Amino acid sequence: MKYGWENGARVPVRDDFDDEDERPSTDPAALVMARRLVGFMLADNNPALGIECMALVTGIGYTGSSMTEIANKHFTTRAAVSQRCVELCDAFGINPTRAMRMEKSREKCRAARVRSLVSA
């Protein structure tokens, strides 16, 4: 039994989880996701940009900034922001948000760019 002090008197402390078997377990999927997220942010050479991209991708804490505005804020290109967002979507299995192009649209843009380079 654990004891603590209350109103100047030593009293038993009730721990709702005295028995280890009763402790709530962490959801394994949530723990895996948290580990992946922390790993991404630690490996990122620009964590502030990574966090803004994660906000854009998830919608959590997203300020409504466009990819161009985010890129200008972090002195990089819109394409770099887009690439980071796509990588995060792929890594975490998140569908693109309205602020991002859908995969089909990205493929069309990529094909048009390749055509323009081949014809030049």
C-alpha positions as CSV (number, residue, x, y, z in Angstrom):
1,M,0.0,0.0,0.0
2,K,1.2,3.5,-0.9
3,Y,0.9,6.4,1.5
4,G,0.8,10.1,1.0
5,W,0.1,13.3,3.0
6,E,-3.3,14.9,3.0
7,N,-4.2,17.8,5.4
8,G,-1.1,17.1,7.4
9,A,-2.0,13.4,8.0
10,R,-0.5,10.3,6.4
11,V,-3.2,8.5,4.5
12,P,-3.3,5.6,2.1
13,V,-3.1,6.6,-1.6
14,R,-5.4,4.8,-3.9
15,D,-3.8,3.9,-7.2
16,D,-6.4,2.8,-9.7
17,F,-3.6,0.9,-11.5
18,D,-2.0,-1.0,-8.6
19,D,-2.1,-4.2,-10.6
20,E,0.1,-4.1,-13.8
21,D,-2.5,-6.1,-15.7
22,E,-5.0,-3.3,-15.2
23,R,-2.9,-0.6,-16.8
24,P,-4.2,0.7,-20.0
25,S,-2.0,-0.3,-22.9
26,T,-0.8,2.1,-25.6
27,D,-2.4,1.4,-28.9
28,P,0.3,-0.4,-30.9
29,A,-0.7,1.3,-34.1
30,A,-0.6,4.8,-32.5
31,L,2.8,4.0,-31.1
32,V,4.1,2.9,-34.4
33,M,2.7,6.0,-36.1
34,A,4.3,8.3,-33.4
35,R,7.7,6.6,-33.8
36,R,7.5,7.1,-37.6
37,L,6.6,10.7,-37.2
38,V,9.4,11.4,-34.7
39,G,11.8,9.6,-36.9
40,F,10.8,11.7,-39.9
41,M,11.2,14.9,-38.0
42,L,14.5,13.9,-36.5
43,A,15.9,12.9,-39.9
44,D,14.7,16.1,-41.5
45,N,17.3,18.7,-42.3
46,N,14.7,21.4,-42.0
47,P,12.3,20.3,-39.2
48,A,10.3,23.6,-39.3
49,L,9.5,22.9,-43.0
50,G,8.7,19.3,-42.2
51,I,6.3,20.3,-39.4
52,E,4.5,22.8,-41.7
53,C,4.2,20.1,-44.4
54,M,2.8,17.7,-41.8
55,A,0.3,20.4,-40.8
56,L,-0.7,20.8,-44.5
57,V,-1.0,17.0,-45.0
58,T,-2.9,16.3,-41.9
59,G,-4.9,19.5,-41.5
60,I,-3.7,19.6,-37.8
61,G,-2.6,23.2,-37.1
62,Y,-2.8,24.1,-40.8
63,T,-3.0,27.9,-41.3
64,G,-4.3,27.8,-44.8
65,S,-1.0,28.8,-46.4
66,S,-0.4,27.7,-49.9
67,M,2.7,25.5,-50.8
68,T,4.2,28.6,-52.4
69,E,3.8,30.6,-49.2
70,I,5.3,27.8,-47.2
71,A,8.2,27.5,-49.6
72,N,8.9,31.3,-49.5
73,K,8.8,31.3,-45.7
74,H,11.4,28.5,-45.6
75,F,13.5,29.8,-48.6
76,T,12.9,26.7,-50.8
77,T,10.8,25.9,-53.9
78,R,7.1,25.0,-54.1
79,A,8.2,21.8,-55.8
80,A,10.3,20.9,-52.7
81,V,7.3,21.5,-50.4
82,S,5.1,19.4,-52.7
83,Q,7.7,16.6,-52.7
84,R,7.9,16.6,-48.9
85,C,4.1,16.6,-48.6
86,V,3.8,13.6,-51.1
87,E,6.5,11.7,-49.1
88,L,4.6,12.3,-45.9
89,C,1.3,11.2,-47.5
90,D,3.0,8.0,-48.8
91,A,4.8,7.2,-45.5
92,F,1.7,7.6,-43.3
93,G,-1.0,6.4,-45.8
94,I,-2.7,9.8,-45.8
95,N,-4.8,10.9,-48.8
96,P,-3.8,14.2,-50.4
97,T,-5.6,17.2,-48.9
98,R,-7.3,19.9,-51.0
99,A,-4.1,22.0,-50.8
100,M,-2.3,19.2,-52.8
101,R,-2.7,17.8,-56.2
102,M,-4.2,14.4,-56.6
103,E,-1.9,11.6,-57.8
104,K,-3.6,11.5,-61.2
105,S,-3.0,15.3,-61.7
106,R,0.7,14.9,-60.6
107,E,1.2,12.2,-63.2
108,K,-0.3,14.4,-65.9
109,C,2.0,17.3,-64.9
110,R,5.0,14.9,-64.8
111,A,4.2,13.6,-68.3
112,A,3.8,17.1,-69.7
113,R,7.1,18.1,-68.2
114,V,8.9,15.1,-69.7
115,R,7.3,15.8,-73.1
116,S,8.5,19.4,-72.9
117,L,12.0,18.3,-72.1
118,V,12.1,15.7,-74.9
119,S,10.8,18.1,-77.5
120,A,13.4,20.8,-76.5
